[in-house]
Amino acid sequence: MIYINIKKELRDFETDIRDLCMAFFPYKKLNFIYDDNNININKDDILIDNYYSGKFYNERIENKNNIKRSLYNHLSKLTNKTLPYGALTGIRPVNILTQIIEYLCFSENTHSETINNFIKYLKENPINLDFNNQTIDNKNLYEIIEKFLKTEYLVSNEKSKLLYDIAIREINILKTIPNFKNNCSIYISVPFCVSTCLYCSFTSFNINKWGNFVDKYLETLDSELKNNIEIKNKKIISLYIGGGTPTSFDNLQFKKFLEIIKKHIDLDKIKEFTIEAGRPDTINSYKLKLMKDFNVHRISINPQTFNQKTLDLIGRKHTVKQIIDSFNLARNLGFNNINMDLILGLPNEKLVDVINSLKQVINLNPESITTHMLSLKRASRLNYEKEIWENEYLAGINDDYEIEKMSNESFNMITNSNFLPYYLYRQKNISGNLENIGFSKITKECLYNILMMSERHTVIGFGCGATSKIVNYGKNGEKTVKRIDGFKSIVDYTKKHIE
């Protein structure tokens, strides 16, 4: 058993301490205790204690980073391992770099907590450079940021370079969208799927069991879109339809769904319209032609793996052949921006299996490939049935060395095939303490992914399980983000909105 003592003076930083401990002990049960004087543990237990004895300062971020560096060094010594992202936790590490780069190059983000911390770092670590004359392609810029990430967060050089390259690409892409901060994007959730995959924790209802709710759901969605003021007052940059699996609707339901969207949103004026056609067994020529008729620019056909044994194990009710056939069908019907997702670290898969999937997806030549490291999500079957899956489970995602090889091989194979990384995010309990990366060919980046993950402008969510992020900027450029979570129960969603 592993115990972590969170003393009184550290309790404001409990979430940060938890996240870093979870990174060192993934998939283990951690016990957090708060009694400074009366801790009773067995001789085989591990107690993590006395990991910070430093000073406390006025700025919270400074205290947080000092505590995390000290805890990281303590855990690294205890476990005899290092983490590629060091003491850096959180979903959106790229955002740290974009803020710093825009501050140095364009004098933006001057009132953010990140920049205040960076300015303090510069005072303590002076560099002989005129920051006011930096340009985004200045080679010294990377050296500044690499040193900052290593000093402040203990990030490896390899991950610093990855984050930097993505930040630069993101900034350059967003500079091509005028006034994007004052506009918005739309996310619409379709919470139906033909089956629930082993690893999935998204709001999803088996359409074979919940099909009688589809008409009511579409009626509710129609009402929700009709009554929203924001989408009438803001220019919509990108529209993303996710789930669930939107194409799990039958042909007539899918047509009605698209007609509802078109009734409330001017699809001709949207820069990017994406639909997740994730499950190959839900795709047909009728639905694909409908999507072309409704000006869908980008679709996702997500194999997750090209190994049939794994597809069967994780609950994907389709074949490898269906993946290839669905992709070719979409291609023949004129889709020229297709994404494909792969998951690395799936139960029972080894490096050879991942290489097989990579070869097949690269051979299909989609416009973008997204690689996800398997994450043990709290609401997934893989988590709450963990004892049932333990043998397969421990064989893959608990092997950091194997996971690292999968990650490195996928990165090299994809980037050597003319794809570049353009967005990145991390999750708790992610295999190898690594990351999920979106790769694309030049000009085929998903704008929604960038805007959503960077929290640069408002994203309005519609439908069961959707989340909205309302982003506002003050007079001096300071940013606030308000999160609004929607109903996760389809019964509650339809009942509330109809009332």
C-alpha positions, 0 to 999 in steps of 0.5 A: 500500500502506498501512503502520501502524507499531505501536511497542513501547509501543503493542502492548498496544493493537494491536487498537484501532489496527487497528480504527480504521485499518480504519474509515478504510481500509475494504476496503483491505489494511492492513499492520501492521509492528513494526520501529521502526528499519528500515521500507522503503516505496515512494514511493507507499506510505502510512506511518502512524507517530508518531501518539502521543507522549502519556503513559501512565497506570495505567488501561488504558482511559485509555491506550487512549482517548488513543491512539485520539483521537490516531490518529483526529486523525492519520488524519482529517488524512491522509484529509481525512475524519471518522467519525460515531462518531469514535474509538469502535470496538467492537460494542456502543457503547450499553452505554457509555451504559446503564452511565453512565445507570444509574450516575447514576440508580440508582447501578449499575455502580459497579465497571465500567471504563467507570464508573471512566473516566467518574468520572475524566472528571467530575473533570477536567470538573466539571459543576455538577449533583447527579448523585445526584438524576438521573432517567432523563427529566432533560434534563440527562442527555443533555447530560452524556453528549453532552459525554462522548462528544464529549470522550472519543470524538469522537462526532458529536452525531447519533450521540450522540443515537441512542445515547442514545435507544436506551439509554434505551429499553433501560433502560426495557424491561428494568426491566419484566422482574423479576430478568432478570440472574439468568435466561437466554435461549436461542439455537438454531442451525439451520445449514441454508439453501437457498443461501448469499447473497453477503454471508453468513458465518454457519455455514450448509450447503446443505440440498440437499447436506447434507440427509442430515445433518438427522436426525443433527443433530436427534438431536444437538440433542435430546441436547444440550438434554437434558443441559444443566443451566442450562436446568433451573435458570434461568428462560428469558426469551426463545428465539430460533431462527436460522441458517441458515434454520430453515424450510429444513427440510421440513414433517416435519423442522420439526415434529420440530424444534419437538417436540424443543424443546418436550420440553425447554423449557416454551414456555408460560412463555417471554416471547418465542419468535422464529423466523427464517423468513428466506427467503420461498421456505422458508415455507408455511402448514403451517410457519406453522400449526405455529409458531402451535401451538407458541406462537411469538410473533415471526417474521422474514421477511427480504427484504434488498431488494425489487429483483429484479436484486439478489436474483438477484445476491446468490444469493437464490432467490426473487422479490419477489412471494414476499416479499409473498405470504409476509408476507401469508400469515403475517399472515392466519394471525394473526402480529402480530409480524413483523420484516423485514430490509433490507441497505443498500449491496448490490452495484449498489444506489443510493439510489433502489433503497434507497428502493424497498425502504423504501417496499415494506417500510413499506407492508407494515407489519411490527411491526419493521424491521432495517436492516443496513449491508453489511459485508464479512465475512471468510468471505463469498463477497463477500470471498474472491471480491472480485476477481470482484465488484469493479465492483459492489462498489466502485460501492456500499459504497466510496462513503461519500457514497452510503452516508450518504445511504442511512442517513439516508434509511432512518432518516428514512423508518422513524422517520416511519412510527411506528417507533423505534430500540431496539437497535444494533450495529456491525461491522468493515468496515461500510459508511460506518463506520455501524451496524445498527439495529433499529426497532420499534413500541412494545411490539414490541421483540425482547427477545432482541436487547436482552438478547443485545447488551447482555450483561446476562444469560446466553445459552445457545447450542445447535446447530452454530455457536452461541455461549454468553455466560455472565454472572455478577455479583459481590457488588458488582455487577461483571460477568464475561462468558465466551464459549463457541463451539460447533462450526462443522462440522456433522460435528464437532458431531454426532460430538462430542455423540453420543460 
